[in-house]
């Protein structure tokens, strides 16, 4: 059997060798607590602040706006719930505005705001997953605590008009949060050009280890802390920082920003070649959001008259790792909430495979998927007939 190949970079990425080299000293000699005044602590603090500078420079923010978290989910929760709490404390409307195609971390955080006595406002999207901007303009008239719309959808790759959304929110003086976990390193992310108030990032999507993320907070008093402790990170996210993780993320962010333009072009070419090849072998395959701007690394497909889990199992047996959508909902028997919001019929949504490309994806990998996919689809369809499910 050929070596297995990986097409699930939207779920997680391998840690890059440069990142391992950068973080190793902070697992060894520079192990100190960055809040300690002695040389061990100062060494750790220097690494932490360098990481802040690297991340800030990569996205066009200021170092003192970078708050390290345990990952994208915590960053999303801090952004949505933290702004709601800050609004309540100022006597403002405790409401979170978002869309039904958002990551589950955002949807769950918005629902938590409701449990705390606030409101959630769900914006409609079109059949491609793009947010209704007229509905957004109406929603911000009531001055909610925050608007949270992800830059790139993690399941279908659609790119929201983030710059326009930021402008609408800015004119209404409403904080705008965007989950840029799938955007950073794949599409241009510059806060000098797109003035978002809050931005979530995740290390393990860009070649850093799991368990480290960041929330960019551009302004004072915008968010309230969700945990309380010694006052680290400007009191927004107290607790001893994950220095090695932060250093790793800083290195990964620097590399991702440097390589974004060239890597995006390469991945887009491979993704389009993959899409064309799959359609050539399976003519009735559906490619989601293909008529609008998508991030270059995500290809979401649905195959009529198949079961997605069966497709994934047979792909895995063929040495190809893929997913059905968000890794955060693996094991769910329900079709994707994103595809449901797009109006994709349930039976079609159940035949979904997401193939996501990354730093190590090659043309040979793409050609291998194209070669085996039609036979796998036919096998799954034949099995469905035998079992009486077709």
PAPALO-251895 format. One record per atom (N, C-alpha, C): residue in one letter; x, y, z. Coordinates in steps of 0.1 Angstrom, whole numbers, plus 5000, padded with zeros to 4 digits. Layout:
AXYZ/...
This chain:
X500849885000/X500050005000/X500950135000/X500550234992/X501250354992/X501150425005/X502150515007/X502150595020/X500850675021/X500250685033/X499050765034/X499250915032/X498250975026/X498351125024/X497251195031/X497451325034/X496651395043/X495951505035/X494651505036/X493751615030/X492851665041/X493351695053/X492451745063/X493151865071/X493851945063/X494552055069/X493652165075/X492352165072/X491452255078/X491152215093/X491352085095/X491152035109/X492352055118/X493552025112/X494852055119/X495952035110/X497052095113/X498252085105/X499452025112/X500351965105/X501551915112/X502452035117/X503052015128/X503952125133/X505152135124/X505452255120/X506552275111/X507852265118/X508952215111/X510252195118/X510752325123/X510552435116/X511052565121/X510452605134/X509152565135/X508352595148/X508852515159/X509152385157/X509752305167/X511052365172/X511952405163/X513252455167/X513052585175/X512052665172/X511852795179/X511352775193/X510452665195/X509852645208/X510752565218/X511652485213/X512452395221/X513152465233/X513752575231/X514452635242/X513552665254/X512252695251/X511352725262/X510752605268/X511152485263/X510852365270/X512052315278/X513152385277/X514452355283/X514952465292/X516052525287/X516752625296/X515952745299/X515152785290/X514352905292/X512952875297/X512952795308/X511652735313/X510952825323/X511552935326/X511053025337/X509653075335/X509053115346/X507753185346/X507953325341/X507253365331/X507453495325/X507153615334/X506453585345/X506153695355/X507253705366/X508153615366/X509253615376/X510353715372/X510953785382/X511853895379/X513253845376/X513653715379/X515053675378/X515253635363/X516553595361/X516953575347/X516153465340/X515753365347/X514953265341/X513653315336/X513053395345/X511753465341/X511953565330/X512953635330/X513253745320/X513453675306/X514053565306/X514253485294/X512953445288/X512053395296/X510753345292/X509953465287/X510053575295/X509253705291/X509753755277/X511053745275/X511553795262/X510953715250/X510853575252/X510353495242/X508853525240/X508153545251/X506653575250/X506453705242/X507253805246/X507053935239/X507453935225/X508453855221/X508853845207/X507753775200/X507053675206/X505953615199/X504753715197/X504553795207/X503453895205/X503853995193/X505054025192/X505454115181/X505254045168/X505653925167/X505553845154/X504053835150/X503253805159/X501753785156/X501153925152/X501554025160/X500954155157/X501454205143/X502654185140/X503254225127/X502554145116/X502254025118/X501753935108/X500353985104/X499554045113/X498154075110/X497954225110/X498954305112/X498754455112/X498154505125/X498554445136/X498054495149/X499154545157/X498954575170/X499954625179/X500254505189/X501554495194/X501854385203/X500954375215/X500654495221/X499754495233/X498354465230/X497954435218/X496654395214/X496554245213/X497654175215/X497654025213/X497453955226/X496353885228/X496053805240/X496153665237/X497053585243/X497253445241/X496053365248/X495553265241/X494553185246/X494953035244/X494052945247/X494352805245/X494052755231/X493452845223/X493052815209/X491952895204/X491452865192/X490452945186/X489152945193/X488752825199/X487452825206/X487452915218/X488552915226/X488553005237/X488553155233/X489353175222/X489353315216/X487953365212/X487253275206/X485853305201/X484953335213/X485053245223/X484253265235/X484553395242/X485853425244/X486253545250/X485753665242/X485753665229/X485353775221/X483853795223/X483053685221/X481553705221/X481053725235/X481353645245/X480853655258/X481453775265/X482753795263/X483453905270/X482954035265/X482554055253/X482054185248/X480654195254/X479854085254/X478454095260/X478554145275/X479454085282/X479554125296/X480054275298/X480954315289/X481354455289/X480254545286/X479454505277/X478254595273/X477254605285/X477054485291/X476154485302/X476654575314/X477954565316/X478454645327/X478454795324/X478354835311/X478254975307/X476755015305/X475854925308/X474454965306/X474054955291/X474754895283/X474454875269/X473654745266/X473154735254/X472454615250/X473354495250/X472954395257/X473754265258/X473254175247/X473754195235/X473254115223/X474454085214/X474453955209/X475453905200/X474753885187/X475253945176/X474753925163/X475753835155/X475253725149/X476053635142/X475253575131/X475753465125/X475053395114/X474953255116/X473953185110/X473753045112/X474852955106/X475753005098/X476852935092/X478152945100/X478053005112/X479253025120/X479752895126/X481052895130/X481652785137/X480852765150/X480752635154/X479952605166/X480452675178/X481752715179/X482252795190/X481552925191/X481252995180/X480553115180/X479053095183/X478452995177/X477052975179/X476752945194/X477652855200/X477452825214/X477752945223/X478753025220/X478953145228/X477853235227/X477253255215/X476053345214/X474853295222/X474753165222/X473653105230/X473953115245/X475153115249/X475553135263/X475153275267/X475253375258/X474853515261/X473353515265/X472553435257/X471153425260/X470953375274/X471653275278/X471553215292/X471953315302/X472753405299/X473153515308/X472253625309/X471153615302/X470153725302/X470153815290/X471053785280/X471153865268/X470353815256/X470753855244/X470053815232/X471053765222/X470553685213/X471253655201/X470453685189/X471053745179/X470453775166/X471153705155/X470353625147/X470953535137/X470653595123/X471753635116/X471553695103/X471353585093/X470553605082/X470353505072/X471553515062/X471753405055/X472853395045/X472153345032/X472853365021/X472353315008/X472753175006/X472453124994/X472752984991/X474252954990/X475053054990/X476553034990/X477153045003/X476353095013/X476853115027/X477253255030/X477053345021/X477353485023/X476253555031/X476753635041/X475853705050/X475053815043/X473753825047/X472953935041/X473354065048/X473954155040/X474554275045/X473454375048/X472254375041/X471154455045/X470654425059/X470554295062/X470054245075/X471054285086/X472354285082/X473354325092/X473254475095/X473054555084/X472854705086/X471754735095/X470654655094/X469454675103/X469754635117/X470554525118/X470854475132/X471654565140/X472654635133/X473554715141/X472854855145/X471754885139/X471055005143/X470655005158/X470454875163/X469954865177/X471154855187/X472354875182/X473554885190/X473854755198/X473954645192/X474254525200/X475654535206/X476054435214/X477354435221/X478454395211/X478154305201/X479154265192/X478454195180/X479154215168/X478854135156/X479954035154/X479653915152/X480653815150/X480453735137/X481253755127/X481153685114/X482453635110/X482653505107/X483953455104/X484453495091/X485753515090/X486353565077/X486253455067/X486553335070/X486453215060/X485753105067/X484753045061/X484052945067/X484852815067/X484852745078/X485752635080/X485252505072/X484052505068/X483452385061/X483452395046/X483052515041/X482952535027/X483952635021/X484652705030/X485752795025/X485252925020/X483952955020/X483553085015/X484153205023/X484553305015/X485153425021/X484053535023/X483853575035/X482853685037/X483453815033/X482653915029/X483054055026/X483454125039/X484554075045/X484954125059/X485154275059/X485754325049/X486054475049/X484754555049/X483754505042/X482454575042/X481754565055/X481754445061/X481154415074/X481854505084/X483154515084/X483854605094/X483454745092/X483254795080/X482854925078/X481454955083/X480554865081/X479154875086/X479154885101/X479954795107/X479954795122/X480654915127/X481754955120/X482455075125/X481655205125/X480855215114/X479955335113/X478955335124/X478555215128/X477455205139/X478155205153/X479455205153/X480255205166/X479855075174/X479754965166/X479554835172/X480754745170/X481354685181/X482554605179/X482254485170/X483254465161/X483154355151/X484254255154/X483754135156/X484754025158/X484653925146/X485853885142/X485853785131/X486753665136/X486253545133/X487053425135/X487853415122/X489153435123/X490053435112/X490853305112/X490453205119/X491253085121/X491553015107/X490553015098/X490752955085/X491253055075/X491253185078/X491653285069/X493153315069/X493653325081/X495053365083/X496053275076/X496853325067/X497853245060/X497253195047/X495953205045/X495353155033/X494853275024/X494253375030/X493853495023/X494553615030/X494653725024/X495253845030/X494453885042/X495153895054/X494553945066/X495354055071/X494854175069/X495554305073/X494554385081/X494754415093/X493854495101/X493954645098/X495054675091/X495154815087/X494254845075/X493954745068/X492954755056/X491554715060/X491454615069/X490154575074/X490054595089/X489454705093/X489554735108/X488554665117/X488854535118/X488154455128/X488454495142/X487554485151/X487854515165/X488454395173/X488054275170/X488554155176/X488754045165/X489853975167/X490153875157/X490653745164/X490053635161/X490553505167/X491453435157/X492553375163/X493553305155/X493853175163/X494253075155/X494652945162/X495952895156/X496852845165/X498152805161/X498152675153/X497352585157/X497452445150/X496952445136/X496352555131/X495952565117/X497052615108/X498152665114/X499152725106/X500552665109/X500652545115/X501852475117/X502452495131/X501652535141/X502052535155/X501352425162/X501752395174/X501052285181/X499652325185/X498852225189/X497552245194/X497652305208/X496552375212/X496552425225/X497052575227/X497252635216/X497652775216/X496852855205/X496452975209/X495653065200/X495853205205/X495153295198/X495253435202/X493953505199/X493653605207/X492553695204/X493253835203/X493053905191/X493454035189/X492354135195/X492654215204/X491754305210/X492154445208/X491454515199/X491954645195/X491054755201/X491454785214/X490754885221/X490654845236/X490554945245/X490454915259/X488954905263/X488754815273/X487454805279/X486354735269/X486854675259/X485954615249/X485454475254/X486354405261/X485954275266/X486254265281/X485354185288/X485554155302/X486254015303/X487053995313/X487653855314/X486653755318/X486853635313/X485953515316/X486553435327/X487853445329/X488553385341/X489253495348/X489553465361/X490153565370/X491353515377/X492353595379/X493553545385/X494553655388/X495753635384/X496853725388/X497053855379/X496253865369/X496253995361/X497153985349/X497753865346/X498553855334/X497653895321/X498353935311/X497753965298/X496654075300/X497154185307/X496254305309/X494954275316/X494954155323/X493754115331/X492654055322/X492854055309/X491853995300/X491853845300/X493053785301/X493153645302/X494253605311/X494053615325/X495053595334/X495453445335/X496553425342/X497153285343/X498453285337/X499353195342/X500653185336/X500653145321/X501253215313/X501153195299/X501953075294/X501453015283/X502052905277/X503152955268/X504352975274/X505353045267/X505852965254/X506152835256/X506552755244/X505552765233/X504252755237/X503152755227/X503152895220/X503252995228/X503253135222/X504353155212/X505553115216/X506753125208/X506453045195/X505952925196/X505652845184/X504652915175/X503652975181/X502653045173/X503153165166/X504053235173/X504753355168/X505553315155/X506253215156/X507053165145/X506153125134/X505153045137/X504252995126/X503553115119/X503153215127/X502453335122/X503353405112/X504553425116/X505553495108/X505753425094/X505853285095/X506053215083/X504753215074/X503653205080/X502353205073/X502153335066/X502453445072/X502353575066/X503253595054/X504553545056/X505553565046/X505153485033/X504553365035/X504353275024/X502853285019/X502053365025/X500653365021/X500353375006/X500953475000/X500653504986/X501053384977/X502253344978/X502753234970/X501953104973/X501753074986/X501152954990/X499652954985/X498953064986/X497553074982/X497453044967/X498353094959/X498353064945/X498552914942/X499452864949/X499752714947/X498652634951/X498052654962/X496952574967/X495652594959/X495452714954/X494252744945/X494352654932/X495552654927/X495752574914/X495552424917/X496052374928/X495852234931/X494352204935/X493752294942/X492352274945/X491452274933/X491752364924/X490852364911/X491152244903/X492352194903/X492752074895/X492051954902/X491951954915/X491251844922/X489751844919/X489151964920/X487751974917/X487451934903/X488251974893/X487951934879/X488151784877/X489151724884/X489351584883/X488251504889/X487751544901/X486651474908/X485351484899/X485151594893/X483951614885/X484051534872/X485251514867/X485451434855/X485151284858/X485451244870/X485251104874/X483851074880/X483251184886/X481951164892/X481151294887/X480551284875/X479851404869/X478851474878/X478151394886/X477051454894/X477451504908/X478851514910/X479251564923/X478951714924/X478651754936/X478251894939/X479451964946/X479852074942/X480952154948/X480352274954/X480452284967/X479752394974/X480452524973/X479652634971/X480152774971/X481152794960/X481052714949/X482052734938/X481852864930/X480652924931/X480453044923/X480853174930/X481353164943/X481753284950/X483253264954/X483753374960/X485153364964/X485353264976/X486253184974/X486553084985/X488053084989/X488353045001/X489753035005/X490352924996/X491652924993/X492252834983/X492452694989/X492252665001/X492652535007/X491552445010/X490252485008/X489152405012/X488252374999/X487952244998/X487052194987/X486052114994/X484852164994/X483652095000/X482852034989/X482651904990/X481851834979/X480751744986/X479751724978/X478651634982/X478451544970/X478351414973/X478051314962/X476651254964/X475751274954/X474451224955/X474451074957/X473451024964/X473250874966/X474450804973/X475050874982/X476150814990/X476050855004/X476750785012/X476850825027/X478250875029/X478350995035/X479651055037/X480650975046/X480050915056/X480950835065/X481550715058/X480750655049/X481250545041/X482250585032/X482050705025/X483150755016/X484450785024/X484350845036/X485550875043/X486250745048/X485450645051/X486050515055/X486850455044/X486250455032/X486950395020/X488050475016/X487950605017/X489150695014/X490250655024/X489950645037/X490950615047/X491650475044/X490850375040/X491350245036/X492250255024/X492050355015/X492850385004/X494050465007/X494250505020/X495350585025/X495150735023/X493950785022/X493650925021/X492850975032/X493351065040/X492651125051/X491951245047/X490651245050/X489751365047/X488751375058/X487751465057/X486751475067/X485351505060/X484351505069/X483051535064/X482751685065/X483551755073/X483251895075/X484051945087/X483552005097/X484252055108/X484651935117/X485951935121/X486451835130/X485751845144/X485251965147/X484651985160/X483251915161/X482751865150/X481451795151/X481551655146/X482851595146/X483051465142/X482251365152/X481551275146/X480751175154/X479251215153/X478951335149/X477551375148/X476851305137/X475651255139/X474951185128/X474051285120/X474051405124/X473251505117/X474151565106/X473451605095/X474251675084/X474751805089/X475751865083/X476351995086/X475252105088/X475352175099/X474552295101/X474752405090/X476052405085/X476352505075/X475652475062/X475652345058/X474952305045/X473452315047/X472952295059/X471552305061/X471152455060/X471952545064/X471752695063/X471752735049/X472552665041/X472652695026/X471452645018/X470652555025/X469552495018/X469852375011/X470952305014/X471352185008/X470452075013/X469751995004/X468851885009/X469651795018/X468951745028/X469551655038/X470251535032/X469551465023/X470151345017/X471451375009/X471451495003/X472751524996/X473851565006/X473451645017/X474451685027/X475051565034/X474251455035/X474851335041/X475951265033/X476151305021/X477151255012/X478351355011/X478651425021/X479651535020/X481051485024/X482051525016/X483451505019/X484151645018/X484851685028/X485751805027/X487151765025/X487751805015/X489151785012/X489851915014/X490851925023/X491552055026/X493052035024/X493652125017/X495052115013/X495952205022/X497252175022/X498152245030/X499552255025/X500452285034/X501852315030/X502552195023/X502152075027/X502851955021/X502051895010/X500951945006/X500151884995/X500851904982/X500951804974/X501551804961/X500551764950/X501051794938/X500151754926/X500051594926/X501051524930/X500951374930/X499851334940/X499651404951/X498651374961/X497251394954/X497151514947/X495851544941/X495551434930/X496451394922/X496251294912/X495851164918/X496351134929/X496051004936/X494551004940/X494051114946/X492651124950/X491751114938/X492151184927/X491351184915/X491251044909/X492350964910/X492350834905/X491450734912/X491450744926/X490750644934/X489250684937/X488950814936/X487650864940/X486450794933/X486450794920/X485250734913/X484950594917/X485950504918/X485750374922/X485150364937/X485650454945/X485150454959/X483650494959/X483350594951/X481950634950/X481050524945/X481550454935/X480750344929/X480550234940/X481550204947/X481550094957/X480550134968/X480550264972/X479550304983/X478150304977/X477950344965/X476650334959/X476150194957/X477050104953/X476649964952/X476249904965/X477049934975/X476749884989/X475349934994/X475050064990/X473750114994/X472650044988/X472850004975/X471749924968/X471549784975/X472649724978/X472649594985/X471849604998/X472149715005/X471549735019/X470149795018/X469749825006/X468349885004/X468250025008/X469350105008/X469350245012/X469350335001/X469550284988/X469650374977/X468250434973/
